Amino acid sequence: MISRRHFIGTTAAVAAGSISASNTASANAVETTDPVRPVVISTWRHGLAANEAAWNVLSAGGSALDAAEQGVRVTESDPKVSSVGIGGWPDASGVVTLDACIMNEKGDCGSVAAMEEIENPITVARMVMEKTPHVMLVGKGAQMFAVENGIPKKNLLTPNAKAQYEKWKSAHPDAIKSRTINIENHDTIGLLTLDSQGNLSGACTTSGMAWKLPGRVGDSPIIGAGLYVDNEVGGATATGVGEAVIRACGSFLVVELMRQGNSPEDACRLAVERVISRSPDWKEIQVGFIAVNKQGEVGGFCIQPGFDYAVYDKAGGNRMFDGKSHVTK
């Protein structure tokens, strides 16, 4: 006799197969092509340097997880990048706070948010994943955990970031009270990796909106919003105004749309359309997604023109792509 659990599982599998068969862009159609491995994809032009570091790991047979961490560490440690890591622009009180998350092929994940004085939050996020029973640590607790695990504190406010803050502050003396913030400095780096063994991982890290209200946290450290990886399907990550991404559970949505048979680009486009439907102010904000599926196909889509992303694979090397946008030029 067939058990109820087995019956339900078998029935669900048959139903899922029927749905896929009726979809002209089915996942089964994707699986007939030869997979492209390894692959790295990351957001924005600063992703080129991150891709190089990730590729060095992957090309030597390393894991997708190690590649994702090592890739975004490059951006976190680059003081010329004003939206990630050291050199990131501070909040409205002049304090630099960092957010990051990481996720591996097993579904394990770790995250830190509103953390001060730690240059590489992605490494702390991985430690949270591997050394604690938790997913997220925040604020002073995250910093204390990092220090206890041998990571030294460091002043993250560079002279350039300080000068930019003082210039902004002089023009907005009552910024905290009036809630005047800047939503243009939101070029988060999200990076996705597919290794030679076919395993996926991802990382996302940021200093958040420039001049944000103290304590503000966006989508970047939130699993399912700023980053999501499912080793059966693919991975996705987001950039832009985090509040809009959170409302749509953006990266999880992209992965689920790929599960339904959509290509990475189409999945990103549909997720952007969902963000727009949830955001009355969508004409004034930017949100972009990138994705990679299990076969190594990649894609990206955004609301406004101007979003680009970097891809590294054996066929084309390390190069930039312009993200297709909902708003045409």
N, C-alpha and C positions, 0 to 999 in steps of 0.2 A: 504493500500500500504506500502511496505517496504521502509524505507528511505535509501538513498545512504550510509550514515555512517553505519547504521545497516547492510546493505548488505555487505559492505567492511569488517566489523568486523567479520560477520558470515563466509564469504568466507575465510578470513585469518585463522579463527579457524578451519574450515574444512580442509584447506590445511595443517595446522600444525598437525592436527590429522592424516592425511594421511601419513605425513612424519614420525611421531612417530610410526605409525603402521607398517611401512616398516623397522623399525630399530629393530634388534633383542635385542639390549640393551636399549630398550625404557624407557622413564621416567615412563610410565604406569606400566611396569614390576617392577620397583623399588617400586612404591607405593603400591603394593600388600603385601609387607612385613611389619611387625609391626615396627613402628619407635623406634629408640633408643634415649631416652631423659632422662636427659640432657647429653650433651657431651661437652668436651673441647679438642681442639687440638692446639698445639703450636710448634714452631720451636726450634730445638736444645735442648741440655740437660738442659740448664738453664730454659727451659720451664716447667720442673717438678715442680719447686717451684711456678712458675706463675700459673700452673694448679691447684695447691693446693688452692691458694687464690681464683681463679675463681670458683672452685668447692664448696668452702665454701658458696659462694653467691648462686650458683645454687641449691645446696642441701637443702638450706633453703627456696626455692621457689622464689629466686630473679631473676631479669631480666638478659637476655643475655648481655645487654649493661653494666649494673653495673659489671657483672662478667668479661667482657672483660677489662674494665678499671682497676678494682682492680687487676686482674691477672698480667698485664704487669707493673703496678706500682711497684710490687715486684722486677722485674728485673731492672727497672730504678733506684731503690734505693739500689741496690746491688753493692758496689764498686769493687767487685771481677770480675764483668763482664766488659770486656774491650771494648765492642762494643755497649753498651746501657747505657744511663743515666749517673749518677755520676760515675766517674772512667773510662768513655769512653776515648779512646785515641784521642788526639787533631788533628787539621788540621796542615798544614805545617808551620803555624805561631805560633803554640803552644796554640791555642784557641780551647776549646771544644764547639762544636755547635751540637744541637740536633734537630731531625726531628721526627714527629709522626702524625698519623691520626687515626680516629675512625669512625665507620659507624654502624647505627642501622637498625632495621628491616623495618623501614619506608623509608629507602633510604636517611635519613638525614646523613650528614657527616661534619666533621671538621678536620682541619689540621694546623700544625705549622711547619715551616722550618727554619733552620739556626738560631735557638734561643739559646741564651747564658744565663748561670747562673740561669736556672730554672730546678730543679731536676726531675720533673715529667711532661714532655711535653704532655703526653697523656691526663692529666687532663685539660691542657690548650686547647688542641684540642677539647675536649668535650665542654668546655666553648665557644669556637668559634662556634661550632655547635648549641648550645642551646641559646646563648646570643647575637649573631650577625646575620646579614643577609648574612654573607660571608661564604665561605668554608675554605679559607686559609689565615693565617697571617704569615709574615716572619720577621726574623731579629729583629731589635730594636722595631718595631711595635708589634711583638708577645710578646717580653719581657715586654714592657710597658703595654700591655693588661693584661698579667698575674699579674703584680704587682698591677695594678688598681683593680684587682679582688681578692686581698688579699694573693697572693702567694709570699713568700719572695724570694729574690735573694740569691744564694748560689754559692760558689766556687766549680766548678765541676772537676777541675784538681787535682786529688789525688796525693800524693807523688809517688806512683807507676807509674801512668800514666806520671807524669812529668819526672821521671827517664827514662822511656822508650822513651819518646820524645827526651830528651837530648842525649841519646845514638844514636838514629836514626839521629838526627840533626848533630851530630859530624861526622857521616859517609856520610852525604849528605848536605854539607854546602851550595850548590847552588840549593836546592831542588825546591824552588818555580820557579826559573828561568828555570831550566831544566825540570820541571814538573815531577819529580820523585815522584811517589806515591806508596802506599802499597795497594794491592787489596785482601790481605788475611784476614784482620781484618774486616769482613763484616757480622758477625753473628747476624744480626737483629733478634729481637723477633717479630714474628707475631702470634697472638692468635685469634682463632675463637670459638664462643660459640653457642650452641643450648640449649635453656632453656626448662623447663617442659611444657610450653605453645606452644612450637613449633616455637618460634621466634629466629632469628639469629642475631648476631652482631659480630663485629671484631675490633681488634686494632693492630697497627703496630708501632714500635718505635725503634729508633737507634741513635747512634752517628756517623754513616756513616763510610766510609773508613778511616782507620788510615792515617794520614799525607796528607789528601786530600788537593787540592787547596782551599784556603779561598773562601767561597761562594758556594762551590760545594754542590749540593743537589741531592740525588739519588731517588730511587723509593719509599722509605718507606712512605713519607708523601703525595704521589700522589694517589688519588682515581682512581682505575682502573689499576694502575701499582702495587704498593705494597700491596694493599688491595681492595677487592670488595665484597659486600654482596647484594644478591637479595633474599628476604624472600620467594619468590615462588620457588626458585631453590636450593640455597646453598651459601656458601662463600668460598673465597680463599685468600691466602696471600703468599707473596714471600720473599725470602732471597737470598743473594749473590750479585753479581755485578749489581748495580741498573741500570746502563746505558743500559745493555742488556735487563733487565726487562721492562724498559720504552719503548724501541723500539718495543716491542711486545705487549704492553698494557696487560702484563702478567696475572694479577689476574682477570681482566674482561674476558680475553680469557678463562681462566679455567672455570669460571661460565657459560659462553655461551656454552662451550663444554659439561658441565653437563646438560644444558638446552636441548641439542640435544639428551640426553639419555645416555651419557657416565658416567661411574662410576667415583667417585672422583679420584681414582688412574689413570685411563685411561685419564681423562681430564688433570691431571697434566703432564702425559707423553706426550700427544699431544702438550701441551703448551711448554714443554721443547724442543720438536722437532722444534716448531716454532721459539723459541729463537735461537736455533742452526742455523737455516736457515737464520737468520738475523744477525748472529755474526760470521764473518770470524775468529775471535780469540777464538772460543768456546772451543778449546782444552786446553786453558790456563786459563779459568775462571770457576767459579762455580755459578750456579743458581739452586735454588730449590723451589718447590711449595708444599703447603699442601692445602687440601680442605675438606669440610664437606658438605653433601647434606641435603636436608630437612628431609630425613629419618634417619639421624644420622650416615650414612656411611661415613667413612673417608679414606683418602689416601694421598700419597705424592710421588714425583718423582724429580730427580735432574740430572744434567749433569754428574758430577764426583762422584765417591764413597766417602763416608765420611759424608754425610748429614743424620742427624737423627731428629726425632720429637717425641713429647710426647703426649699421648692420655689419657684422664681420662673419664671413664664412670662407670656405676654401675656394669657391668659384670666383668670387668678386673681391676678396680682400676686405679691407675696412673702408666703408664709404658712407656718405650721407644720402638720405632720402627726404624729400619734402612730403610732409603728411597731408593727405587730401583733407579738405575742410568742408564743413557744412555751408559756410559763407564763402561764396566765390569772389575772387578779386575783381 
